[in-house]
């Protein structure tokens, strides 16, 4: 009897145990599960900028190697892929092959042509999905990522009334087309089409996510908005192995390698699930129910039983218990936002508990392996209700420690659909999702894009802001600080912004000066002067003939000359209120606004990085010569870029006499660097 009681007790203990060490990933099997006492931003944690050796680009994603935490890959909206082997101190750059494009436009950097349509029309469903994937984790820069509805150059629209600018880029050698455009009452502008095709005729390959092979770190996949790219040599050379068969199929959103078979790879695209049985070199479309069409956002293999596979789609989540051969619905809702599943996770301490991130917040279930549609519960209460959450991650070291990436989207009366509000944050919870706190809200003007955990220290995150990347670091206990040196004297960022605005003719103060001049002009009257000379003759003899009853007076005539000077003062008081010459109107307003926003991004991101790098080189210069040289080259690049934007303001500040104000910069003033 005692033996049976012992067996029953052991069985109950095995059932009640959270997850055995052998069920955890190998890199974390030796880490004992504990309850977190402090979050990622605890005492001794600081934020380190790791973008010093990356060119001026719009970063989109980042993936840290699970086998070597010093190796990471980052991707951008313009096809750049960077690799670091020293924890982010230096990055090596490569770029995926670019191809011809139909000139997808953005708000600041690229050129569009053809029909510029509004966010509406028959292709609205496809455009919305494209916009969500290209910019649903940011504010205005998300639309600038290349693929948003607002600037799409083909497809969509409700007809002629939906065209904003028709005929932009019509070549001068097409007179009939220009005549037709003018008859439609739309503006035309000639353009050097050959030069435009040469400079801008390439599709910006948004690198959506990078997947490192779990067993072979030299094999890396890059899911882009124009196919799947693969490298077999750790990122030195890239080859596109999947191109898709339609515009929707070009969009690849995620990829997963079967833990039990390295040759089996599942690919999530805009037109269903694709399967490869040769390691990702060739793919065939799945015909299974539920995954044969539509948009697949995420693929997740259970780390404890590879037979269970989950896919998040734009219309719910499906589960397979036979390695992806057959699929069943496990999550669905009638709410359009709630059924878009962007991320899936299983708790490392309870392999039956699962989490999903949707466009309507976070949900969890206590039985993700066999549970049904009714087993899901909202997590976080009303905090994430109606909010897009694009990723959820669970700490493998501390029970109840999780993070999520959010983006607040709201309906606006000025445009169809939802618009971003800038509410892109990284939230953290220490109690399993009961309470959440913001731990990262960005560096400067921009948007939150992605984050990844550190395999060596899972509480620390690698953070991707749209124009920079950062790491959470712990201070080394007992480390001695190097002696402080004099921090370089640099102009305030406000003066740099003012110099850039004035040099480019977009400073608000400069525009207000134009406005004041227009008012003074309205008070000055218009002066019209006329000089008239009159002369007439009156013969009295004629008067006798006309009036015979009058007595005869005299017969000589007389004449009277008269000179008259007329002055007229006219005031036009309308410019006191409005004048087209001084008001930001139409295309002038659009160009100036976009220029000012672009300059704001440039100065906030790159001048801030320049100041941090100069301070770092003065206070704690790196001992490695390679790193020091790359930092110096980066500073030269950033300084030259800021000089170009500000008309040489940094050079005048550093090498000139005194400290000139940003207001001293003139509009397009020619400048020469000081010797």
Secondary structure by P-SEA (a helix, b strand, c coil): caaaaaaaaaaaaaaaccccccccccccccccbbbbccccccccbbbbbcccccccccccbbbbbcccccccccccccbbbbbbcccccbbbbbbcccccccccccccccccccccccccccaaaaaaaaaaaaccccccccccccccccccccccccccccccccccccccccaaaaaaaaaacbbbbbcaaaaaaaacccccccccccccccccccbbbbbcccbbbbbccccccccccccccccccccccccccccccccbbbbbccccbbbbcccccbbbbbcccccccccccccccccccccbbbbbcccbbbbbcccccbbbbcccccccccccccccccccccccbbbbbcccbbbbbcccccccccccccccccccccbbbccccccccccccbbbbbbbbbbbcccccccccccbbbbbbcccccbbbbccccccccccccbbbbcccccccccccccbbbbbccccccccccccccccccccaaaaaaaaaaaacccaaaaaaaaaaaaaaaabbbbbbbbbbbbbbbbaaaaaaacccccccccbbbbbbbbbbbbbbbbbcccccccccccccaaaaaaaaaaaaaaaaaaacaaaaaaaaaaaaaccccccaaaaaaaaaaaaaaaaaaaaaacaaaaaaaccccccccccccccccccccc
